[in-house]
Amino acid sequence: MLIPGTHYRLAFTQSILALFQVINAPTHYRLDYPDLSLILALVRGGSLARASALLKVDVSTVFRAVRRLEAALGQQLFEKSRAGYLPTTLAQTLAEQAERAEQALEAARIGVEQGGEVISGTVRLTCTDSVLQSLLLPALARFMPSYPALTIELCTSNDFANLSRRDADIALRLTRTPPEHLVGRRLADISYRVCASAAYLQSVDSHDLAALTWIAPDEFLADHPTVAWRRQQLPGVIPSYRCNSMLSVTELVRAGLGVAALPDFLIGDGLQPLTESLHGYDTALWLLTRPDCRALRSVVTLFDELGRALKLP
């Protein structure tokens, strides 16, 4: 999960302090890459056994190496508990540095093998779970194999604040009017239709929408276009099921529990539209980023690839 702005500043401060402690350790021990690899393996594994498997050495070697490194630094790196080896703030910070070094080495290796410039780095991407499952994952599967040195951190959220707080670099959002401080592309128009499963329709009169069992977004999506449409067109309807995501709404409809107004991209096999598009309640799929991110090669590359892959008819 991405760190909110306030916590990020705190974590950043702790990281700087931790690195300052290493630099000013009494022994003036100089960390090298094998040290960082050891710390990273134990942070990832959480136990001596898993760390030894990652490093392809025996458990006793890992145990002695950690003890020697802690003695050299004059500081504790891990706390032993029933849950395994828990990293201190210092160890966590060094592990993050090790990951960056690992990514840099991988990018260099790929560059040598491919004989050209390699797009590398980490890009933080946020979208809703419905967009992730139906649109984003198929797109990533098509083009990401061409960027083996590019790392993506995914966060599912409906909140534009992810970009505003700089917790994400790119966002895919369903909206009519994206915030003015963001830049991006309108990829497609999205419309909604009332749908039901074939199994549910066998036992009801689909012509009387108000008499059907309704499934709808909850208060978490209070401004959703489908909520506004239902309140306007069917004011007497009280949904029997409420969900905090449109993906969950869709799955309940697919299970035959009732009807719901769904976006076009979620209406697949097994679902039958009961209405035409809900006129006046359509929205759009936007690909957005912050202006300052346009100077980052990794962000621009992913932005352009998504723009091409997600261009819907």
N, C-alpha and C positions, 0 to 999 in steps of 0.2 A: 504493500500500500504506500502511496506517495505521502511524504511528510508535509503537513500544513505549514504555512509560512512561519508562524511563531516558533513551532517546534523545530523547524529547519534551522532557524538562526541559533537556537540553543544547541542543537546537535553539531552545527558547524563550529560554534565556540568551543564545545567540548573536544572536537576533533583537533582543532588548532592547539589547545592546551595539551592534549595527549601527545601530539607530535613534538611540541616544545619540550615535553618531559623526556622524550626519547633523545632528542638532539642534545639535551643538557644532562644526560645520564652521567652519574659520577665516573663510570668506567670509560666514557667516551667511545663505547662500542659502536662500530659502524655496521649497520644492517646491510645484508646483501640479499640477492634474489632468492636463494635457497631458504633463508630465514622467513621471508614473506610467504613463500610457497608452503612452508611448514605451518605457519599461522593460518593461512587461508584454508588449508586442508582440514585443520582441526575445527575451525569455525564452521565450515561446510558440513563436516562429518558429525561433529558434536560428541565424538568418542574416539578413544585411541584406536579402536579396531577399525572404524570407518575411515579415519584419517590415514592409517597405515595402508588400507586398501587403495585409497586415492593416490598415495605416494609410491605404492608398490614396494614397501619395505615392511619389516616386521614391527609388531607393537612395541617391543622394548626399545627399538631404535627411535621411534617417535617420542616415547616417554623420556628417554635420556636427552634427546635434542631439545625438547621443551624446557626441561630442567636447566640445561646448560644456557639456553637463550635467556631465560628469566634471571639467572644468576649474572649473566653478562650485562643485562640491562639494569639490573638492580630493582626490577619491578615485576609484579605478578601479572601474567597474561591471561590465565584461566583460573576459574574457581571450580573445584571438584564438587559435584553434587550427585544426588540420585538420578537426576536427569542426564548426567554426563558432564562434559567439560563446558562450562559457561564462560564466554569471553568477557573480559573486562572492557571498559571503554577504550583503553589503549589497544587491545587486541582487535576489537571491532574496527577501529580506525585503520590499523595496519592492514587488516584484511581487505578493506575497501581500496587502499592503495595497491595492494597486491592484485586485485581484480583488474584495476586500470592497467597495471603493468602487463598482466596476462593478455588483455585485449590488444594492447599495443604490439606485443610480440606476435600475436596471431595475425594482426593486420600486416605486419612486416613480412611474415612468412608467406601469406597469401599474395602479397605484392610481388615477391620474388618469383613465386610459382607462376603467376599470371603475367608477369612482365609488364605491369602497368600500374597506374594509380588506383588505390583501393579506397572505397568509401568505408570509413570506420567510425566508431563512437557509439554512444547511447542516446536514443531518442525516446522521450516519454510521450506516450500517446493515450488519449482518453476518449471514450465513447460510451454509449449506453450498451447494456447487455444484448438488446435486440439487434442493434447495428453490428455489434461484434460477431454474433453468431451467424446472422444472415448475409451480411455484406463484407465485413472486414476480413474475417478468417479466410474465405475463399480467395480474396484478393491477395492477401499476404502469401498464401500457398503458391500463387502463380509467379510472383516476382522476387520474393525474399531469397530463394536459393541463389540468385545472382549477386547477393550482397552478404557473403558469409562472415564478414568482419563487422557488420552492422548489428547492434543490439537494440531491441525494442522493449521498453517497459510499458505494460498495458494496465490501465486503470479503468474500470467500468463505473461511470458516474453520469448523472444528469446535470451536473453543476458547471456553469461557465466559469466559476471562480477558480477552477483548476488552472485555467490559463492565466487568469488575472493575478493569481498568487504566485505564478511562475512554477507551479507544481507540475505542469505539463508543457510540452513544446507544440504539440499538434492535437486538435480536437475534431472529431466528427460529430456534428450536432444536427438534430431535426429542429428547425426554427424558421419563422418567417423573417425575423429581423435580428441578425446577429449583432452583438455589441459593437459599437463604432470603433472601439480601441483595438479591435482585432482585424486582421486582414485574411482574405481567403477567397474561395471559389464556391459558387452555387453549382452543385453537381447534378441535382435532379429535383423535379417536383414530386412530392409524395402525397398521395390521396388515401382516403380511408373508406372502407366499406363494411357494413354489418355482415358478419359471417357466422356460420355454424358448421358442425360436423354432420356428415350424412347420418350417423347413428342417432344424433339428437333430433334431427328433422323428421325421423320416422314416427315420433310420438307426439308431435306438436303441430299446431296450425301456424305456419311461418308467416302468414299474411298479417297477423296481429302482433306487431313487434312489442307492444306494451305488455302483452300477456306472457311473453317469453321470460325465461330465466336469464338474467343479465350478469355479465362478468365485466368488471371495470377497474381502471387504475384507482388507487386509494389517494388519500390526502397528500401523499408524497409527490403526486403528479396532478395536483389540483387544477393546474392551468392547461392540461393536455387538451388538444383540439377535440378528441372524442368525448371528453367529459363535458365540454362546453356544448357540443352538439346534442348530447343526450338530455342535458338540463333544459335546452331550448325546445327540442322536438318531442321529448317524452318526459315532461316534468314530474309525472306521477310515478315513474319507475324508480324503485329502490334496488340497486344491485344485490344479488345474493352472495356474490364473491367479489372481494376487492384485493388487488395485488399491487405491490410496489414497483412493478416493472411490466412493460408491455410484452416481454418475452414470456413471463409467467401467465399473463392474461391469455396469450395465444395457446399455451400448453393446456390450460384449463378448457378452452374452447375445443381444442383437438381431442381432449379426453371425453367430450360429449356432455359436459356439465352445463352448457348454456351457450349464449350468443354474446358477441362483442364486436365493436367497431375496431378494425385492425388496419394497419398500414399495408399498402400493396405488397411490399417486399416480404411480409410475414405470411401472406396468404399462399400456402402451398398445397401439395397433395392432401386430400382428405378434408379440406375445408371448402364450403360452398358459399359464395356471396349471396346475400338476400336482398341487397339494395345496389343501386348505382353508387358512384363516388359521392361522398357527402359534400355537396356543393357549398363553397364558402368556408370550408374547414380544412382545406388542404394545407400542407406545409412544404418545406424544402430540406434537402440534405446539403449541409454546408461543410466544407473542409476549411478549417481555421487555424491560424497560428498568430503568434505575437510579432510585431514589426521587427523586434531585435533578433528574432530567430532566423530572419532571412539572410543573415550573414554566416550562418552555420551550414557547411556543406552537407552534413549528414541529415539535417532537418529539411533542407531544400530538396535533397534527393528523394527522401521518403515522401515528402509533400507532393512532388511531381508524379511519382509512381502511383500514389493513391489517387491523385487527380485523374490519371489515365484509366486505372483499373476500376474505379467506382463510378465512372461516367455512365449513368443509367439512361435508357431510352426514354 
